[in-house]
């Protein structure tokens, strides 16, 4: 039993390191408090392992935390914080084995870093972490409908953000792709300039629209030829957010986390994944070669009565999962202290 667990852990650790380094996405830089997600790294046996420490608060205002990795999610215990100092106990379970480690560290909120040491039965390891900034809520794929009299014209607006958090856009329609510039978002209002080309003629227009709390976009596209009403619906809106997964396999039950970001990038555990929507299912696939060994991971889930239900197939077996979207108090992902 122990040898089997060791083999599984060894392969999983390697997969985590390779995936975390090869599948990354751009997110804007942003300052914040101690609450939210911190990507942390540690070195063990000359290998770098990536995890996420997620800090939050319960309804009574007490600090809570989770350690998130490819192996699953574990709740942090005995969390203590005094000014910029923090300590807690980490409990990791692998089958019938349990390992406890103690963390002591400090935040540098100006730099957005967390450093400390994790001490357990395998000795002491240095932990280095950085805040994971949030992707702007406007980012994503918006399916638009332009109304011109009795005609309805479909278009697609794709909004992205660069490493500095500056918004960029792309407009696609039956007539081709239009150039989008000067993308701004303030007080729930989105504005930008659009240049379209038709029959070798360029036409310039401006857009101003507002986002509803239900996730819709509504506004006007204005040019010298008049105004056009625009309505938009975000692709994958019901899937965006944090999902707490209960995984069930022949090895038992475990917890995992899937985060679906507004641009449909994501994190499974601490691992960045490239998500896609296919026939009503949310999917991602990973395939790696390690010498003569190949490791595959195929995730597929769909919404059923507000639950995310599906299967995760890997080289080591199949797990069924049921996911519940986490409802945060106040902001969707609390970042401020």
KAFEN-V561116 format. One record per residue. N is the residue number from 0. RES is the residue in three letters. PHI is phi in whole degrees, -180 to 180 (* if undefined). Layout:
n=(N	N)
res=(RES	RES)
phi=(PHI	PHI)
This chain:
n=(0	1	2	3	4	5	6	7	8	9	10	11	12	13	14	15	16	17	18	19	20	21	22	23	24	25	26	27	28	29	30	31	32	33	34	35	36	37	38	39	40	41	42	43	44	45	46	47	48	49	50	51	52	53	54	55	56	57	58	59	60	61	62	63	64	65	66	67	68	69	70	71	72	73	74	75	76	77	78	79	80	81	82	83	84	85	86	87	88	89	90	91	92	93	94	95	96	97	98	99	100	101	102	103	104	105	106	107	108	109	110	111	112	113	114	115	116	117	118	119	120	121	122	123	124	125	126	127	128	129	130	131	132	133	134	135	136	137	138	139	140	141	142	143	144	145	146	147	148	149	150	151	152	153	154	155	156	157	158	159	160	161	162	163	164	165	166	167	168	169	170	171	172	173	174	175	176	177	178	179	180	181	182	183	184	185	186	187	188	189	190	191	192	193	194	195	196	197	198	199	200	201	202	203	204	205	206	207	208	209	210	211	212	213	214	215	216	217	218	219	220	221	222	223	224	225	226	227	228	229	230	231	232	233	234	235	236	237	238	239	240	241	242	243	244	245	246	247	248	249	250	251	252	253	254	255	256	257	258	259	260	261	262	263	264	265	266	267	268	269	270	271	272	273	274	275	276	277	278	279	280	281	282	283	284	285	286	287	288	289	290	291	292	293	294	295	296	297	298	299	300	301	302	303	304	305	306	307	308	309	310	311	312	313	314	315	316	317	318	319	320	321	322	323	324	325	326	327	328	329	330	331	332	333	334	335	336)
res=(UNK	UNK	UNK	UNK	UNK	UNK	UNK	UNK	UNK	UNK	UNK	UNK	UNK	UNK	UNK	UNK	UNK	UNK	UNK	UNK	UNK	UNK	UNK	UNK	UNK	UNK	UNK	UNK	UNK	UNK	UNK	UNK	UNK	UNK	UNK	UNK	UNK	UNK	UNK	UNK	UNK	UNK	UNK	UNK	UNK	UNK	UNK	UNK	UNK	UNK	UNK	UNK	UNK	UNK	UNK	UNK	UNK	UNK	UNK	UNK	UNK	UNK	UNK	UNK	UNK	UNK	UNK	UNK	UNK	UNK	UNK	UNK	UNK	UNK	UNK	UNK	UNK	UNK	UNK	UNK	UNK	UNK	UNK	UNK	UNK	UNK	UNK	UNK	UNK	UNK	UNK	UNK	UNK	UNK	UNK	UNK	UNK	UNK	UNK	UNK	UNK	UNK	UNK	UNK	UNK	UNK	UNK	UNK	UNK	UNK	UNK	UNK	UNK	UNK	UNK	UNK	UNK	UNK	UNK	UNK	UNK	UNK	UNK	UNK	UNK	UNK	UNK	UNK	UNK	UNK	UNK	UNK	UNK	UNK	UNK	UNK	UNK	UNK	UNK	UNK	UNK	UNK	UNK	UNK	UNK	UNK	UNK	UNK	UNK	UNK	UNK	UNK	UNK	UNK	UNK	UNK	UNK	UNK	UNK	UNK	UNK	UNK	UNK	UNK	UNK	UNK	UNK	UNK	UNK	UNK	UNK	UNK	UNK	UNK	UNK	UNK	UNK	UNK	UNK	UNK	UNK	UNK	UNK	UNK	UNK	UNK	UNK	UNK	UNK	UNK	UNK	UNK	UNK	UNK	UNK	UNK	UNK	UNK	UNK	UNK	UNK	UNK	UNK	UNK	UNK	UNK	UNK	UNK	UNK	UNK	UNK	UNK	UNK	UNK	UNK	UNK	UNK	UNK	UNK	UNK	UNK	UNK	UNK	UNK	UNK	UNK	UNK	UNK	UNK	UNK	UNK	UNK	UNK	UNK	UNK	UNK	UNK	UNK	UNK	UNK	UNK	UNK	UNK	UNK	UNK	UNK	UNK	UNK	UNK	UNK	UNK	UNK	UNK	UNK	UNK	UNK	UNK	UNK	UNK	UNK	UNK	UNK	UNK	UNK	UNK	UNK	UNK	UNK	UNK	UNK	UNK	UNK	UNK	UNK	UNK	UNK	UNK	UNK	UNK	UNK	UNK	UNK	UNK	UNK	UNK	UNK	UNK	UNK	UNK	UNK	UNK	UNK	UNK	UNK	UNK	UNK	UNK	UNK	UNK	UNK	UNK	UNK	UNK	UNK	UNK	UNK	UNK	UNK	UNK	UNK	UNK	UNK	UNK	UNK	UNK	UNK	UNK	UNK	UNK	UNK	UNK	UNK	UNK	UNK	UNK	UNK	UNK	UNK	UNK	UNK	UNK	UNK	UNK	UNK	UNK	UNK	UNK)
phi=(*	-65	-64	-64	-61	-63	-65	-65	-64	-62	-67	-65	-60	-62	-62	-61	-64	-66	-66	-63	-87	-100	-112	-125	-138	-79	-133	-72	-82	-157	-87	-173	-85	-81	-84	127	-99	-124	-84	-120	-127	-144	-113	-141	53	66	-120	-98	-114	-114	-139	-126	-105	-114	-103	-147	-137	-86	-66	-89	89	-77	-72	-123	-162	-137	-105	-121	-149	-63	-77	141	-121	-128	-77	-75	-118	53	-74	-133	-136	-137	56	-94	-94	-144	-144	-165	-111	-104	-121	-110	-119	-128	65	-95	-104	-133	-127	-113	-138	-116	-110	-134	-161	-146	-94	-119	-71	-66	-91	70	-127	-132	-131	176	-131	-116	-114	-153	-68	-93	101	-110	-128	-82	-112	-126	-135	-140	-63	-96	-64	-90	-78	-54	-65	-77	-66	148	-107	-113	-87	-103	-127	-98	-105	-123	67	-96	-91	-121	-112	-81	-147	-129	-111	-112	-111	-131	-134	-85	-63	-90	88	-75	-79	-134	-143	-146	-115	-122	-147	-64	-92	113	-99	-108	-84	-114	-142	53	-78	-131	-138	-155	53	67	-114	-107	-133	-166	-106	-130	-120	-114	-121	-145	54	64	-115	-95	-128	-108	-143	-125	-122	-140	-148	-121	-98	-87	-68	-84	99	-93	-127	-142	-170	-131	-103	-114	-150	-67	-92	127	-119	-126	-75	-128	-127	-134	-126	-73	-72	73	-57	-70	-94	-70	138	-105	-113	-90	-101	-105	-98	-129	-145	-67	-88	119	-114	-147	-111	-145	-129	-122	-110	-107	-85	-56	-90	65	-82	-163	-135	-103	64	-97	-91	-65	-134	-100	-87	-149	-106	-137	52	80	-113	-94	-133	-152	-134	-137	-144	-132	-115	-123	64	-97	-108	-122	-118	-120	-141	-129	-111	-147	-147	-141	-76	-138	52	69	-109	-99	-123	177	-134	-118	-105	-132	-61	-93	139	-119	-122	-95	-138	-129	-113	-118	-73	-77	-102	-88	-80	81	-73	-63	-131	-61	-121	-100	-75)
